[in-house]
Amino acid sequence: MKSAASHYRILSGDDVRDDALVQLLGALKARGYRFVTPTPATHGRVLSRPDRKLAKDIRDVLGWSLPFEPAVVDAELRGWLEKGEATERLPSGLCRRRYRVSWCRGDLFLHSAYPTIADDAVFFGPDSYRFADMIARELATRPMARGHIVDVGGGAGAGGMVAAHLAPGCDVTITDINPAALRLARINARAAGVPIQTVLGETLSAIERPIDLAIANPPYIVDPAGREYRDGGGMHGGAIAVTMAGMALERLAPAGRVLLYTGSAIVDGGEDQLRMALTELAERHRCSFDYREIDPDVFGEELDTRPYHDVERIAVVSAIFARSG
């Protein structure tokens, strides 16, 4: 895939759809809208309840992704949704939303509506919240007054935006292989009032400056459909994390850091193959290395599938690499 850069811009009106979605997020924030996205399994369970067939309010529309009668949404919000082409009319006369809007650490984020089955789906969920908290803790411990922060595979932009808020003197770049994700990241950043740069590409070759802080929340589940936003590749889903960490370490400035949030499949006998691979990376690049389990058991339903026949559990982990000055 060829790399191409596109830059944050001030609200200008030259893209009516994007501008309308920025206004939508602003209106929702002013009204105190708040929806926390659960796992897909939890989302599905909630929607299976008998009283969850039609939306009753804006959280049902933009949070729970329920079909709705147009009158459920007031005129102002309906106007922004229509201008942003965020809804579509069904043959039944009901409307269906194209996006969800979720709250995280004071900001609102547009991302794909449930269910996230499209090839270019933009995912947001519990990992996004844990990733954001990890970045906040690290920047509270080691603040940055200046420098270059890169969110590798940043999706809807949660990690990069948290970093931008906490290190306002730094330049922030968000990369991804999905143009739809970078579009939403730019909209989310504009609505939050934080400047970012976005870069489309599988590698960091389009980024010229050294990286002072790289952050990454790569997919870590083996996806039978091979969807890029979810499939972590080999090593039971850990391969993409190793690749991303390696790319970032190659571009790391003196005294730079890499913050990796991901999942590791612990195989029978308790072996953590991801930890071993990342430890080797740290040694090769002469970095200090801190590796911790954040949650010892997530996505347990995956153990019922063939790719995980030899896995005991899937753990959420943090890995922090630090290069000496």
Number of C-alpha atoms within 10 A of each C-alpha: 8 9 16 11 13 13 12 16 13 9 14 8 10 8 10 13 17 21 19 22 25 23 20 23 25 18 16 15 17 9 9 9 18 17 17 15 21 15 13 14 10 11 16 14 10 14 15 11 9 8 10 14 13 17 22 17 15 19 17 19 26 25 24 24 24 22 22 23 15 14 10 15 17 11 11 10 18 17 14 20 22 14 17 19 17 18 17 15 14 11 7 6 11 13 18 21 21 18 24 25 27 21 18 18 12 10 19 24 24 27 26 24 24 20 13 17 13 11 13 16 22 25 22 25 15 13 20 20 17 18 22 21 16 19 21 20 12 13 15 12 9 9 12 18 10 12 18 19 26 29 26 29 27 25 30 28 32 26 27 32 27 21 26 21 15 17 21 15 13 20 18 24 26 28 30 25 22 21 17 16 27 25 17 23 30 25 26 27 25 23 22 19 14 18 21 24 20 25 26 22 20 17 20 19 11 15 16 8 11 17 24 24 25 28 27 25 26 28 25 26 25 22 18 11 10 12 16 15 24 21 21 24 18 13 19 24 25 25 19 19 26 19 15 22 24 18 16 26 25 12 18 21 19 13 13 23 24 27 23 25 27 27 30 28 27 22 17 12 9 11 13 15 16 22 18 10 15 21 18 12 19 20 11 11 15 14 20 14 17 13 14 14 15 15 13 14 16 14 14 11 10 17 16 10 10 10 17 20 12 14 19 17 20 25 21 20 18 21 18 21 24 22 19 11 7
